[in-house]
């Protein structure tokens, strides 16, 4: 089965402008099959994603958290929870504003603390091709990091996979997906 998914979205549960319902509605309307809610750890209430249990949608909704990891400053790592598995994605290294060798060092050092499964090659949904290099030995994923309506649907992953959270995580970990981007704004 062909699936389209967003691995980095924010809601009003942290610093996003859209409620969980609005995020689900927008991504469903854009033809997505799955999304990951990844609000910031320092703003996320323990029961913030309780509403996910009551959603009326065909969309697969992962819950997760954007972790703040302190390593020579701070970086962000998404932890996305499947049914039995967990995916960790090093977020937006292009926003570190570091020379490439230092950005790679930061990714590798963090991977010794957390099991990094993939690295984002986007910044707010825009492609950062300089990070699509073999020196970064992880699958590279395209994500929106959406905080607003205008940020939804800029970048995503697609795969041929069963509609199962753990199978989706395995496909990403095994680099069995492809990245997609749009240059247009769906809501302007």
N, C-alpha and C positions, 0 to 999 in steps of 0.2 A: 504494500500500500504506500502511495506517495504522500508524504507529510511535509508541512511547512510550519516552522516554529520560531518564536522569539524567546531568547534565553536570558533577557535582562530588561525587566520592566519595573517601574516604580508606581506607587499609588499614593493616595492620601494617608496610607498607613505610615508613611515617612514623609519624603519631600516631593512627592508627585502631586500633580494638580487633579488627577482623575481618581474616582473611587474604583474599587475592585470591579463592580458591575460595569462601569463605563469602560474600563480597560478591556474587559472580556467582550463587551459589545463591539468595540472598535476593532479589535483584532479578529473577531469572528467575521465582521463585515468586510475585512480585508482578505478573507479566505485562509486565515491561519488555522492550523489544526491543534497547535499547542502553544502555550506561553508559560513562562516562569515568572512568578511574582518574587522580586528580589529587593525588597525594601531595606533601607540601611539599619544595621544592627543597633546603633545608638539611639534610634528613634522608634523602633518597632516595639509595640506592646506585646506581651506574651499571647494575648488572645486576638491579635490583629487579623489573622486570616480565618477566623471562625466563620465568617460569611461565605467562604469558599464552599463549605459543606452544603449550603442552601442554593447554590447557583443552578439555574436552569439553562444549561448550555451543552453542546456537543464538543466544545473545546476541552482538550486535556489541560488542566490547570495545575502546574507544579507550584508548590510553595517553597520558598527559600529565603535567603538573607544575604545581603551584601555585607560581608565581614570587613571590618577595618583591621588590618594587620600592620603592626608596627615593625618595620624593618628599614633602618636608615631613613627615618621619616615614616610615612604611612602609605600603604597601598590598599586596594580593594580586591577582594576575592569573593565571587559568588559561590555560595553553597546551595545547591539545588537538590531537594529531596525527592527521590522516587518512592516506590512502594517499599523496596528493600535495599536500594542502592543510593549512593550520593555522588553528585558530580561537583567538582570544584573548578571554577574558571577564573584565571587571573584577568582582572578587568583593566581595560583601556590603558595599556602601557604607554601609548603615545601621549597621554596626558601627564605623564611623569616629568616631561620636559627634561629628559636626560640624554646624554650621548648614547648611542646604541649599545656599546659595550657595557655601560653602567645599567641600562634598562635590562639587558640580558642577565647581568649579575643579580639584579634585584629579583627577577623572575626565578632564577635558579636557587637563590638563597631561600626565598619563600617556599619553593617546592620541597625543601628539606624539612619545613615545619608542617606544611599541609600537602596532601596528595593532589597536586595540580594535574588536572586532566586535559585542559585546553587553555588557550590564550586568546583573548579578543583581538581582532585585527581591525577594529573600528573605534571611532570616537564619536559618541552621540549618533551612531548610525551611519557615519560617513567613513568610507574605506581609508585605512592607514596601511597602504601596501608595503611600506618599509619594514613592517613587522611580519610579513609573509616570507620569512627566510628560514633556511634549514638550521641556522644556529640556534633557533628557538625550537627545541625538540618536542613540541607538543602540537596536537591538532590546533588549527587556527579557526576560530568561529567569528562570524559576522553577527552583531547584535545591535539593537536600537539604543539601549540604555534610556528608554523613553521616560520622560518626566511629565510631558505635556501631550496634548492631542496631536500637535504638529510633528512630534518626534516619533509617532507610531508608524511602523511599516517601512522604515528606511532601509533596514538590513535584516537578514534572517538566514536561517539554515533550512535546507531541504534534504530529504532522505527517503529512501525506500525502506520502510520499516513497519512493523506491526504497531497498532495503536495501544502501546503499553509503555508506561513511564520508564520502567527499567530497561526495556529494549531500546528506547530512545536514548537513554543515558549511555548504554553500551555502544550504540552507533556513533555517538559523539566521541566517546573515549577511543574507539577503534578507527576514527577518522573516516567513517563510512557515511559521509554527507557532503554537501557542497554549499558554498556561500552564495548569497544573492543580494543584490543591491538595487535600489531605485534612485534615480536622480530627480524624481518628481515629488512634489508635496501633495499628498492626498486631500488635505483640508484647507488649502489656502484659497 
